[in-house]
């Protein structure tokens, strides 16, 4: 319990001002601790770029500025995440950029944000189960569902001529949902699935799980999990035991920390994550993220910037930072029709909206929402080259 109280209290404030004290409070709830903590700093910083851009523009509601309140979702502890969300909402945030992992995102939305009428835009919660969330129009995500992501990863597996796979998944909403989709899709491609087992995060040793996986065989091991905890441990045990040397990686496994740990041992491995190679992606990477010292190719940085951008544009579209007004305007600014707005062009978008003009926020990820407010999305096939994950092509 003390751990939960500590995590819930891990909240700090950063203020972006343009000469006056910030008046609009925004929440950022991400896993600053936990199984994806190596990904979180760049995600949070990317969202804050959009909030700062809006603040510095002088155009947001005639010059209002934004205060960001960060809180820790832990990625895995729903009670701690819910407490953290209650904390930032009590401080008066008008919207939340987050959360990140699917289980805690669903918990925050269902238990706190939706009942209190606070918009959430998640940059990375991908569970298919969130599509049917009873969100009353307050939950959106700039990441596409794993219903599509699992199919894409299966297509890549087929194209790389893998004939059989063993599958392990982290035992939560994200892992189970993606594993189910992937298994059905690879079997439809005629690929043999030798076994499917779950693993728990936070263990010191995964040799028993790997022994079970290895006993069933397979050309490759599919690791659906998190790069800073269980998934990493599965790969370590596989290499130590000589069980597998080729890994098929879900989006939660893709990040520089994994390459830094395993290096050349990942040379045969591949995976996929949401992403785009479109115009907006290049603008974000080179003109927005890079000058700020952020790796704009890192997982979910683009989705985080876009989530934050949609919130500020929705505020302007409704002429108010009222929570209900934000909810009503997110879809309009995301799907147009209107003037296309790219990363670094938030002032342009804000000025047009102030004049009553329509915009279509394209952003870094070619934002288009389905009718339930989740990204249609595209994916990037990933492989390790030159000590980094590199995108081979868009899917």
N, C-alpha and C positions, 0 to 999 in steps of 0.2 A: 504493500500500500504506500509506504514511504517513497518507493521508487516512482510510483505513478504520480504522487504529489510533486516530486521533484521535477519529473518530466513535464508535467502540466504547467509548472511554474517557469519553465525555460522559455520565457517570453521576453523579447527585448524590442526596443523601438528605434527606428531610424527615421529621421525627418528630412524631407526634401522641401526647401523653401525658396522663394524668390523675393525675399525681403519682408514677407509677412508670415505669421505663424500658420502652419498648415491647418486646414479645417476639415479635410475629408480623410477619414481613417480607413485604411485598407488592411485586410488580413492576408498573410501568406502562411499557409500551414503545409509544411513538408517534413519529410523524415530526416531531420538534422542529426538524429541518432538512429541506429538500426541498420537493416540489411542493404539499404541503398544510400547510406550516408555519404559515400564518395561522389554520388551524382548530384546531391542536393545543393551544394553551394553555387554551382553554375546555374541551376534552375532558378533558385531564388534571386540571384544577381540579374538574370535575364528579365525576370518579371519586374524587378525594381528599375531596370533600364526604361521600361515602358512607362511606369509610374512617374519616374523622374522626368522623362521626356514630356509628358503631359503637364507636370508641374512647372517645368521651366518654360513651357510655351507661352504662358500668360493667357492662354485662350480657353482654359477649362473653366466653364461657368464664370466668365469675366475675371479670371485671374486667381481662382482658388487653387490651393496646393494640396499635396497628399502626404499624409503620415503613414508609414508602413509599420505594422505590428506583426512580427514573426512569431510563430509558435511551432512546436515540435509534434508532428503526427506519430512519430516512432516507426511508422509504416506498418507495424504489426500489432500494437496494443490498442484495441478499440476503446477501452475505458480511458486510457491516458489521452488518446486523440480527442475523444469527446470532451474531456475536461479542458483540454487546451482550446478547443473551439468555443466552449462556453466562456472561457476567459477572454478571448479576443472579442467575442460578440458583446460581452458585458462592457468592454471598453468602447463600444460604439462603432465598430467597423461597419461600413455600408455593404461590403462584399468580401468574398474570400477567394483568393487565387490558390487553389488546392482542393482537396488534398492530393496525395500522390498514389499510394498503393490502394488497390480496389477495396479491400475489406474495411480499412479505416475511413476511406472516402464514403462508402455506403453508410457506415455507422454515424459519421458526422452529419451527413445529409439527412438521414432518417430521424435521428434523435435530437438534433440541434438546429441546423441551418434551415431546413424546410419548415419545421414548426414555428420558427421565429421569423420566417420570411426574409432570409438572407441568401443572396445569390452566391453559388459556388461554381467556379469554372476550373475543373481539374485538367492539368496538362498531361497526366500520365496514367490515370485509372482506366484500365482497359477491359475489365471483366464484362463478358456479355450480359451478366445478370443486372448490370446497372442500366441497361437499355430500358428495362421495364420498371425502374424505380418510380414510385409514386411521388414525384417531386414537385407537383403543383406549379411547374414552370420555373423552378428556382435552381435546377441543377443542369450544368452543361459540361462538355468535355472537348478539348481541342485535340485529344488523342482518339484514334479510331478504336472500335471494339475488337477484341480478340476473335470474335466470330469471323472477321475478315483476316486478322493477323495470323491465325492458325492455318488458314487456307494458303496464305502467301508463303509461310514457312514450309508447308508441305510441298508447294509447287517448286520452291528452290531445292528442296531435298530431292525431288524427282529429277530436276534439271541437272543436278550434280551426280546423278546416276548411283545414288545410294540404294541398295537393294533390301536392307533390313536394319531396323533400329530397335534399341531398348529406350524406354522413356522413364525419366524420373521428374517429379514435379513437387514444388513446395506446397505443403498441405494447407492451402487457404483458397479463398475465392478466385484469386488470380491464377494460381497454379492449376487448380482442378479444372476451371473453365477452359483455359488454353489447352491443357492436355487432352481434354475430351474432343475439342474441335480438331486439334492436330492429328490425333489418332485416327479419327474418322476420315480425314482428308488424305493422309498418306496411304491408308488401306484402300481408299478409292483409286489411288494411283497404282495399286498393285504392289506396294512396298510392305514387307512383312514387319509386323510389330511383335517382337519376341516377348516382351513383358512391360508392364506399367506399374511402377511403385511410387509412393509418395515419400518425401523426406521432411523432417522437421528442421527448422532453422535453429541456430544457436548451439548445436552439438560440437563437441571437440573432435569427434572422430566419425567418419562415414564409411569405414571399411566394411562394415556388415552390409550396409545398403549396396555398396558397389559389388560385393561378393555375390549378392543375390542377382543383381543386374548382369554381371559377367557370366553367371552360370547359364543364363538364357541366351547369351550370345548377341550378335548384331554387328553390322559394319560400323555403326556409330552410336554414340550415346546422346540422346536428346536431353538437355538440361534446361528445364523450365523452372527458373528460380531467381535468386538474387546474388549479384556478383560479390557482395561483401560478407555473405554468410553461408547458408547451406549449399547453394550452387557452387560456390568456390570450393567448399569442402569436398563435394562430390568429385570435382575435377582433380583435386589434390590426391584423394584416395585412389582414383582411377589410374593416375600416373604412377603413384607409389606402388600399386599392385600390378601394374602392367596390364590392366584390364581393358582399357580403351585408350586410343590416341587420337580419335577424331570425335569432335563434339559439335552438336547442332544446338545453337544457343537462342533462347528466347530474348525478347527485348530487355528484360530485367537483368540479363547476364552481360549485356554489352556496355562496356565502359573502359576507360584507360586503366583503371586499377587492376582489371583482370589481366590485361596484357603485361602490365608492370610486374605482376606476380609470376605469370607462366611463360611469357616470352615466346620462344620458338616452339614450345610444346603445343601452341595453338595454331601452328602453320597449316594444318589440314582442316581446321574448323571454320564454321560459317554460321550465320544467323540472319536475323532481320529485326528492324525496329521501325516504328513510324517515322516518316520523313519525306522530304521532297528535294528535288534538284532544280526546282523552278526558279523563276526570276526573283521572287521574294526571299527564297532561301539564300541565294548569293548575296543579295543586298544586306540581309541580316548578318551573315557571317563576316563580310568584309567591311561594311560601312557602319554597322551598329555594334556588334559584339566585339570585334577585333580592337577597335579604338579604346574600348572599355576594359581590355585585358581579359575578355571571356572567350573561351573556345566555343564558337557558335556551331560547331559540328557535334558537340557533346550531346548525349541523349537528352531529349525533352527540353533543351534550352529554347528552341524555336517555339514549341508548344506553350512554354511558360510565358515568353514575351507576348505571344498572341492572346493568351488568356487574360493577361493584365491589360493589353491594349483594348480588347473587346469591352472590358468593364468601364474604362474611362470614356470610350466612344459611346457606350450605352447611356452613361450619365449625361453626356452632352446632347445626345439625341432626344432625351426626355426633358432636358433643361433643368434637371434636378438630381441630387445625390440621394434622393429617397429610394429606399430598398426596392419597393414595388415598382417604381419607375424604371430602375435598372433592369429588373427582370423582364419587363414588357418590351424593352428596346434591344436586347442582345441579338435576337434573331434578325432584326431589321438591319443592323449595322454589319452583321456577319454575312448575310446572303444577298444584300443589295435588293434591286438594281440601283446603280449609282456610280459615282466616280470611284475608281479603284484606288485603294490606299495600301501602300507598302510599308515595310519597316522603316522607321526614321521619318515617316510622313504624318505623324500623329497631329502635329499642329495644323497641317493642311486639312486633315479630316475634321478636327475640332472646329476650325474656321468655317468650313463648308456647312457643318451641322448647325452652327450658330446662325447661319443665314437661312436656315430652313431647307438646305439642299440635302439630297440623298447620297449616301456613300455605300460602297461595297468593300468591306475590309478583306483584302487578300492576304496580307500579312506574310509571315515567313513560311507558313505551311499550306498556302493556297486554301484558306479557310472556307469551307462550305459545310453547313450543318444539315443533318437529316431533320425530319419533322420532330424528333424527340430531343434535338439539341446536342447531338454528338457528331464529331467530325466524320465525314465520309472517308477521308484520309487516303494517303498513299504510303508506301513502305520502301525502305532502302535495304537491298541485299548487302550484308556486311561480311567482310573477311579481314584477316590480319595480314598486313603488309607493312614492312619497314617499321615494325614496333608499334603500330597503331591499328585500330579498327578503321577500315576504309570502305566507303560505299562503292560497290561494284556497279550497281545500276538501280534505278527507281522501278518499283513494281506497282 
